[in-house]
Amino acid sequence: MNSAAQTTDLTINVNLYFLDLASLTVTAVAVMGVFSVYTYLAWFASETAHLEGVSITVIYFVFGVCAVASNLLSGWLIDRHPPRRIVGKSRDLPIARAAMTAGNGGRKTLG
């Protein structure tokens, strides 16, 4: 094998390694975000809405159902639309967030 082919193979392997590392990092951050919400959901509901007992259980149940539904919907959308289109929509999220903050008079929101 010539050195150009070896260099190309090495470049491809390094690129795939960093792509895998980036994917794992994004997944880890997303999972940490979900568990952060899950951890403080009961406290937030009890402090803000003064809910206790069965009401907290219902909130956790609805949270779980919505999580499963969003995973199913995300998988279906990713199978049917090209990844560049999905990334383009994700890129629009900060713009939407800024518009909501501006429409709120600049007041701090929960997110």
PyMOL commands that set and color helices and strands:
alter all, ss='L'
color gray80, all
select helices_A, chain A and resi 3-48+54-80+83-91+93-103
alter helices_A, ss='H'
color red, helices_A
deselect
rebuild
show_as cartoon
